[in-house]
Amino acid sequence: MKRQRTASRGLLASARKTLYRQRWLVAAAAAFLLVGYLLHETQENSPFGPLIDAVADDAAFLSEALDAAKVDQKEENLAHFSRGMIQIGSTLEKVVGVAARNKAEPAVIMEPYINRAVAIYRSAVDFALQMLDPLLKREEQKQRENQPMWGVKGAVSYATTVVLPEYYFAIDDTTSHSATLVRGMQLLLQISNTLPIAETPSPPTNTTPKTLVDCRRHGTDLEWLQFCVSSFKNRTTLAIRRAAVLEELIALHPEYAPLRLHYAAAIALDRDVIQAHTVVTFITGEMEKSSKRAYPDPLHAAMLRLLKAFVLPFDSSPTPPSPSDLDSAAREALKGVDEIGNCSNLIRPFGAESNSSWNRRFRGVKRPDVMDKWQAKQLLKAMRMLKQRLQAGSEGSDILPAGFAECS
């Protein structure tokens, strides 16, 4: 009897242990399902929910497209590469926008999956700029290259002037923010230099795209289309985008004189960028404050005089400049022409010391020219006309110093 009781107790204890184990497994499974459900609900209800998978998918697509483009830069690979850059750029812009609206930055933007996507995106930008640089430096290029290459130009411009700067702003990385904007500004200026230099733009034809980049061919997201259509219509829209980049840089470095010189040139040398009176007001203010700015270029003041004389005749404000004002500005500008002396100094009016301060501030990113070739031509044409007007009747009244022959 004792043996039977002992055996029964053993069976009961074993049964209890089995029951407890089963209950624990059931509870664990229920908890696992509950956590999964809550995570699913959180993702579904989160404004980032639809974007999380999109970021991962876009990063994977771009990574594959980047690898293929590195192996063979054929048109098909470049088309996939630019499409991948544009797609992930649009998605990242959405993420940053949602984070800003929901006051979630930078916590969400620093998530590992975002960091991985940004790392791939930056690698794609580096590769694209390395690939484009020799092409953009060619002296003679057709205005309409194959669209895949224009797609790459557009994709990298979008990355360096909009997407990455917004991301760096969100995570409060001012140095990367600034350096990326400078890379974008350099690219936009190089693109401008590949366009034909003509006195007036050629009228569009049935075979000519309405924009330099066939925007919808490379991406259909609203963020990309807004950037592309507004930036790549023509030379003027490129100049407007450069001016916008410079405004952002000036906001980051408000007392840094070189940026203000770049901005003065950007808004003065294309009359469709900003109203002439606003440009004159800005340049006049900079002439008065130039000694208070940090690291002014050796030819900073001379360049401002040229730019003011260039735009002043178009000032149509209620109190336009008088003839004596115009003559005075013209004389000061021609003194500046003699001081500048040659084409190289006109386009790059800065010396080694200025380059040093620039490199320290922008992580060694090369400083762009102050103006593109078309703008230089327009400026020198105006200076010849001013000289001819002031020295009417004199022999060689429209001749500038020989050093300007290269860009006039």
KANOR-V230922 format. One record per residue. N is the residue number from 0. RES is the residue in three letters. SS is DSSP state (helix for helix, strand for strand, loop for the rest). NEAR is the number of other C-alpha atoms within 8 Angstrom. Layout:
n:N res:RES ss:SS near:NEAR
n:N res:RES ss:SS near:NEAR
//
This chain:
n:0 res:MET ss:loop near:4
n:1 res:LYS ss:helix near:5
n:2 res:ARG ss:helix near:6
n:3 res:GLN ss:helix near:7
n:4 res:ARG ss:helix near:8
n:5 res:THR ss:helix near:8
n:6 res:ALA ss:helix near:8
n:7 res:SER ss:helix near:8
n:8 res:ARG ss:helix near:8
n:9 res:GLY ss:helix near:8
n:10 res:LEU ss:helix near:8
n:11 res:LEU ss:helix near:8
n:12 res:ALA ss:helix near:8
n:13 res:SER ss:helix near:8
n:14 res:ALA ss:helix near:8
n:15 res:ARG ss:helix near:8
n:16 res:LYS ss:helix near:8
n:17 res:THR ss:helix near:8
n:18 res:LEU ss:helix near:8
n:19 res:TYR ss:helix near:8
n:20 res:ARG ss:helix near:8
n:21 res:GLN ss:helix near:8
n:22 res:ARG ss:helix near:8
n:23 res:TRP ss:helix near:8
n:24 res:LEU ss:helix near:8
n:25 res:VAL ss:helix near:8
n:26 res:ALA ss:helix near:8
n:27 res:ALA ss:helix near:8
n:28 res:ALA ss:helix near:8
n:29 res:ALA ss:helix near:8
n:30 res:ALA ss:helix near:8
n:31 res:PHE ss:helix near:8
n:32 res:LEU ss:helix near:8
n:33 res:LEU ss:helix near:8
n:34 res:VAL ss:helix near:8
n:35 res:GLY ss:helix near:8
n:36 res:TYR ss:helix near:8
n:37 res:LEU ss:helix near:8
n:38 res:LEU ss:helix near:8
n:39 res:HIS ss:helix near:8
n:40 res:GLU ss:helix near:8
n:41 res:THR ss:helix near:9
n:42 res:GLN ss:helix near:11
n:43 res:GLU ss:helix near:9
n:44 res:ASN ss:helix near:7
n:45 res:SER ss:loop near:7
n:46 res:PRO ss:loop near:8
n:47 res:PHE ss:loop near:9
n:48 res:GLY ss:helix near:11
n:49 res:PRO ss:helix near:9
n:50 res:LEU ss:helix near:10
n:51 res:ILE ss:helix near:9
n:52 res:ASP ss:helix near:8
n:53 res:ALA ss:helix near:9
n:54 res:VAL ss:helix near:14
n:55 res:ALA ss:helix near:10
n:56 res:ASP ss:helix near:8
n:57 res:ASP ss:helix near:11
n:58 res:ALA ss:helix near:13
n:59 res:ALA ss:helix near:8
n:60 res:PHE ss:helix near:9
n:61 res:LEU ss:helix near:15
n:62 res:SER ss:helix near:9
n:63 res:GLU ss:helix near:8
n:64 res:ALA ss:helix near:12
n:65 res:LEU ss:helix near:10
n:66 res:ASP ss:helix near:8
n:67 res:ALA ss:helix near:10
n:68 res:ALA ss:helix near:12
n:69 res:LYS ss:helix near:7
n:70 res:VAL ss:helix near:6
n:71 res:ASP ss:loop near:7
n:72 res:GLN ss:loop near:9
n:73 res:LYS ss:loop near:7
n:74 res:GLU ss:helix near:8
n:75 res:GLU ss:helix near:7
n:76 res:ASN ss:helix near:12
n:77 res:LEU ss:helix near:13
n:78 res:ALA ss:helix near:13
n:79 res:HIS ss:helix near:9
n:80 res:PHE ss:helix near:13
n:81 res:SER ss:helix near:13
n:82 res:ARG ss:helix near:12
n:83 res:GLY ss:helix near:12
n:84 res:MET ss:helix near:14
n:85 res:ILE ss:helix near:13
n:86 res:GLN ss:helix near:11
n:87 res:ILE ss:helix near:13
n:88 res:GLY ss:helix near:13
n:89 res:SER ss:helix near:13
n:90 res:THR ss:helix near:11
n:91 res:LEU ss:helix near:11
n:92 res:GLU ss:helix near:12
n:93 res:LYS ss:helix near:9
n:94 res:VAL ss:helix near:11
n:95 res:VAL ss:helix near:13
n:96 res:GLY ss:helix near:8
n:97 res:VAL ss:helix near:10
n:98 res:ALA ss:helix near:13
n:99 res:ALA ss:helix near:10
n:100 res:ARG ss:helix near:7
n:101 res:ASN ss:loop near:6
n:102 res:LYS ss:loop near:6
n:103 res:ALA ss:loop near:9
n:104 res:GLU ss:loop near:11
n:105 res:PRO ss:loop near:9
n:106 res:ALA ss:loop near:7
n:107 res:VAL ss:helix near:8
n:108 res:ILE ss:helix near:14
n:109 res:MET ss:helix near:9
n:110 res:GLU ss:loop near:8
n:111 res:PRO ss:helix near:6
n:112 res:TYR ss:helix near:9
n:113 res:ILE ss:helix near:10
n:114 res:ASN ss:helix near:10
n:115 res:ARG ss:helix near:9
n:116 res:ALA ss:helix near:11
n:117 res:VAL ss:helix near:8
n:118 res:ALA ss:helix near:8
n:119 res:ILE ss:helix near:11
n:120 res:TYR ss:helix near:13
n:121 res:ARG ss:helix near:8
n:122 res:SER ss:helix near:8
n:123 res:ALA ss:helix near:11
n:124 res:VAL ss:helix near:11
n:125 res:ASP ss:helix near:8
n:126 res:PHE ss:helix near:8
n:127 res:ALA ss:helix near:10
n:128 res:LEU ss:helix near:9
n:129 res:GLN ss:helix near:8
n:130 res:MET ss:helix near:8
n:131 res:LEU ss:helix near:9
n:132 res:ASP ss:helix near:8
n:133 res:PRO ss:helix near:8
n:134 res:LEU ss:helix near:7
n:135 res:LEU ss:helix near:10
n:136 res:LYS ss:loop near:7
n:137 res:ARG ss:loop near:7
n:138 res:GLU ss:loop near:5
n:139 res:GLU ss:loop near:5
n:140 res:GLN ss:loop near:8
n:141 res:LYS ss:loop near:8
n:142 res:GLN ss:loop near:7
n:143 res:ARG ss:loop near:6
n:144 res:GLU ss:loop near:8
n:145 res:ASN ss:loop near:6
n:146 res:GLN ss:helix near:9
n:147 res:PRO ss:helix near:11
n:148 res:MET ss:helix near:11
n:149 res:TRP ss:helix near:11
n:150 res:GLY ss:helix near:15
n:151 res:VAL ss:helix near:13
n:152 res:LYS ss:helix near:9
n:153 res:GLY ss:helix near:11
n:154 res:ALA ss:helix near:12
n:155 res:VAL ss:helix near:13
n:156 res:SER ss:helix near:12
n:157 res:TYR ss:helix near:14
n:158 res:ALA ss:helix near:12
n:159 res:THR ss:helix near:14
n:160 res:THR ss:helix near:13
n:161 res:VAL ss:helix near:9
n:162 res:VAL ss:helix near:13
n:163 res:LEU ss:helix near:11
n:164 res:PRO ss:helix near:14
n:165 res:GLU ss:helix near:11
n:166 res:TYR ss:helix near:12
n:167 res:TYR ss:helix near:12
n:168 res:PHE ss:helix near:10
n:169 res:ALA ss:helix near:12
n:170 res:ILE ss:loop near:10
n:171 res:ASP ss:loop near:6
n:172 res:ASP ss:loop near:9
n:173 res:THR ss:helix near:9
n:174 res:THR ss:helix near:9
n:175 res:SER ss:helix near:9
n:176 res:HIS ss:helix near:13
n:177 res:SER ss:helix near:12
n:178 res:ALA ss:helix near:11
n:179 res:THR ss:helix near:12
n:180 res:LEU ss:helix near:13
n:181 res:VAL ss:helix near:12
n:182 res:ARG ss:helix near:11
n:183 res:GLY ss:helix near:13
n:184 res:MET ss:helix near:13
n:185 res:GLN ss:helix near:11
n:186 res:LEU ss:helix near:9
n:187 res:LEU ss:helix near:11
n:188 res:LEU ss:helix near:14
n:189 res:GLN ss:helix near:11
n:190 res:ILE ss:helix near:9
n:191 res:SER ss:helix near:10
n:192 res:ASN ss:helix near:11
n:193 res:THR ss:helix near:12
n:194 res:LEU ss:loop near:10
n:195 res:PRO ss:loop near:7
n:196 res:ILE ss:loop near:6
n:197 res:ALA ss:loop near:6
n:198 res:GLU ss:loop near:4
n:199 res:THR ss:loop near:4
n:200 res:PRO ss:loop near:5
n:201 res:SER ss:loop near:4
n:202 res:PRO ss:loop near:4
n:203 res:PRO ss:loop near:7
n:204 res:THR ss:loop near:5
n:205 res:ASN ss:loop near:5
n:206 res:THR ss:loop near:4
n:207 res:THR ss:loop near:6
n:208 res:PRO ss:loop near:9
n:209 res:LYS ss:loop near:6
n:210 res:THR ss:loop near:10
n:211 res:LEU ss:loop near:10
n:212 res:VAL ss:loop near:12
n:213 res:ASP ss:loop near:10
n:214 res:CYS ss:helix near:12
n:215 res:ARG ss:helix near:7
n:216 res:ARG ss:helix near:6
n:217 res:HIS ss:helix near:11
n:218 res:GLY ss:loop near:11
n:219 res:THR ss:loop near:9
n:220 res:ASP ss:loop near:8
n:221 res:LEU ss:helix near:7
n:222 res:GLU ss:helix near:8
n:223 res:TRP ss:helix near:13
n:224 res:LEU ss:helix near:12
n:225 res:GLN ss:helix near:8
n:226 res:PHE ss:helix near:9
n:227 res:CYS ss:helix near:12
n:228 res:VAL ss:helix near:10
n:229 res:SER ss:helix near:8
n:230 res:SER ss:helix near:11
n:231 res:PHE ss:loop near:13
n:232 res:LYS ss:loop near:13
n:233 res:ASN ss:loop near:9
n:234 res:ARG ss:helix near:9
n:235 res:THR ss:helix near:10
n:236 res:THR ss:helix near:11
n:237 res:LEU ss:helix near:14
n:238 res:ALA ss:helix near:12
n:239 res:ILE ss:helix near:12
n:240 res:ARG ss:helix near:9
n:241 res:ARG ss:helix near:12
n:242 res:ALA ss:helix near:11
n:243 res:ALA ss:helix near:8
n:244 res:VAL ss:helix near:12
n:245 res:LEU ss:helix near:12
n:246 res:GLU ss:helix near:9
n:247 res:GLU ss:helix near:8
n:248 res:LEU ss:helix near:12
n:249 res:ILE ss:helix near:12
n:250 res:ALA ss:helix near:7
n:251 res:LEU ss:helix near:8
n:252 res:HIS ss:loop near:7
n:253 res:PRO ss:loop near:7
n:254 res:GLU ss:loop near:7
n:255 res:TYR ss:strand near:12
n:256 res:ALA ss:helix near:12
n:257 res:PRO ss:helix near:10
n:258 res:LEU ss:helix near:10
n:259 res:ARG ss:helix near:10
n:260 res:LEU ss:helix near:12
n:261 res:HIS ss:helix near:11
n:262 res:TYR ss:helix near:11
n:263 res:ALA ss:helix near:13
n:264 res:ALA ss:helix near:11
n:265 res:ALA ss:helix near:15
n:266 res:ILE ss:helix near:14
n:267 res:ALA ss:helix near:15
n:268 res:LEU ss:loop near:12
n:269 res:ASP ss:loop near:10
n:270 res:ARG ss:loop near:10
n:271 res:ASP ss:loop near:6
n:272 res:VAL ss:loop near:11
n:273 res:ILE ss:loop near:9
n:274 res:GLN ss:loop near:9
n:275 res:ALA ss:helix near:13
n:276 res:HIS ss:helix near:11
n:277 res:THR ss:helix near:8
n:278 res:VAL ss:helix near:13
n:279 res:VAL ss:helix near:12
n:280 res:THR ss:helix near:8
n:281 res:PHE ss:helix near:9
n:282 res:ILE ss:helix near:12
n:283 res:THR ss:helix near:9
n:284 res:GLY ss:helix near:8
n:285 res:GLU ss:helix near:9
n:286 res:MET ss:helix near:9
n:287 res:GLU ss:helix near:7
n:288 res:LYS ss:helix near:8
n:289 res:SER ss:helix near:10
n:290 res:SER ss:helix near:6
n:291 res:LYS ss:helix near:5
n:292 res:ARG ss:loop near:10
n:293 res:ALA ss:strand near:7
n:294 res:TYR ss:loop near:9
n:295 res:PRO ss:loop near:12
n:296 res:ASP ss:loop near:11
n:297 res:PRO ss:loop near:8
n:298 res:LEU ss:loop near:10
n:299 res:HIS ss:helix near:12
n:300 res:ALA ss:helix near:9
n:301 res:ALA ss:helix near:13
n:302 res:MET ss:helix near:13
n:303 res:LEU ss:helix near:12
n:304 res:ARG ss:helix near:12
n:305 res:LEU ss:helix near:15
n:306 res:LEU ss:helix near:15
n:307 res:LYS ss:helix near:14
n:308 res:ALA ss:helix near:12
n:309 res:PHE ss:helix near:12
n:310 res:VAL ss:helix near:14
n:311 res:LEU ss:helix near:12
n:312 res:PRO ss:loop near:8
n:313 res:PHE ss:loop near:7
n:314 res:ASP ss:loop near:12
n:315 res:SER ss:loop near:8
n:316 res:SER ss:loop near:6
n:317 res:PRO ss:loop near:4
n:318 res:THR ss:loop near:5
n:319 res:PRO ss:loop near:7
n:320 res:PRO ss:loop near:10
n:321 res:SER ss:loop near:6
n:322 res:PRO ss:helix near:6
n:323 res:SER ss:helix near:7
n:324 res:ASP ss:helix near:8
n:325 res:LEU ss:helix near:12
n:326 res:ASP ss:helix near:9
n:327 res:SER ss:helix near:8
n:328 res:ALA ss:helix near:11
n:329 res:ALA ss:helix near:11
n:330 res:ARG ss:helix near:9
n:331 res:GLU ss:helix near:10
n:332 res:ALA ss:helix near:15
n:333 res:LEU ss:helix near:11
n:334 res:LYS ss:helix near:9
n:335 res:GLY ss:helix near:12
n:336 res:VAL ss:helix near:12
n:337 res:ASP ss:helix near:8
n:338 res:GLU ss:helix near:8
n:339 res:ILE ss:helix near:12
n:340 res:GLY ss:loop near:11
n:341 res:ASN ss:loop near:10
n:342 res:CYS ss:helix near:11
n:343 res:SER ss:helix near:7
n:344 res:ASN ss:helix near:10
n:345 res:LEU ss:helix near:11
n:346 res:ILE ss:helix near:11
n:347 res:ARG ss:loop near:8
n:348 res:PRO ss:loop near:14
n:349 res:PHE ss:loop near:12
n:350 res:GLY ss:loop near:8
n:351 res:ALA ss:helix near:6
n:352 res:GLU ss:helix near:7
n:353 res:SER ss:helix near:11
n:354 res:ASN ss:helix near:10
n:355 res:SER ss:helix near:8
n:356 res:SER ss:helix near:9
n:357 res:TRP ss:helix near:10
n:358 res:ASN ss:helix near:12
n:359 res:ARG ss:helix near:8
n:360 res:ARG ss:helix near:8
n:361 res:PHE ss:loop near:11
n:362 res:ARG ss:loop near:8
n:363 res:GLY ss:loop near:8
n:364 res:VAL ss:loop near:9
n:365 res:LYS ss:loop near:6
n:366 res:ARG ss:loop near:9
n:367 res:PRO ss:loop near:8
n:368 res:ASP ss:loop near:9
n:369 res:VAL ss:loop near:11
n:370 res:MET ss:loop near:11
n:371 res:ASP ss:loop near:12
n:372 res:LYS ss:helix near:9
n:373 res:TRP ss:helix near:9
n:374 res:GLN ss:helix near:10
n:375 res:ALA ss:helix near:13
n:376 res:LYS ss:helix near:10
n:377 res:GLN ss:helix near:9
n:378 res:LEU ss:helix near:12
n:379 res:LEU ss:helix near:9
n:380 res:LYS ss:helix near:9
n:381 res:ALA ss:helix near:9
n:382 res:MET ss:helix near:13
n:383 res:ARG ss:helix near:12
n:384 res:MET ss:helix near:9
n:385 res:LEU ss:helix near:9
n:386 res:LYS ss:helix near:13
n:387 res:GLN ss:helix near:10
n:388 res:ARG ss:helix near:7
n:389 res:LEU ss:helix near:8
n:390 res:GLN ss:loop near:8
n:391 res:ALA ss:loop near:7
n:392 res:GLY ss:loop near:5
n:393 res:SER ss:loop near:6
n:394 res:GLU ss:loop near:4
n:395 res:GLY ss:loop near:5
n:396 res:SER ss:loop near:11
n:397 res:ASP ss:loop near:8
n:398 res:ILE ss:loop near:7
n:399 res:LEU ss:loop near:7
n:400 res:PRO ss:loop near:9
n:401 res:ALA ss:helix near:6
n:402 res:GLY ss:helix near:8
n:403 res:PHE ss:helix near:11
n:404 res:ALA ss:helix near:8
n:405 res:GLU ss:helix near:6
n:406 res:CYS ss:helix near:8
n:407 res:SER ss:loop near:8
//
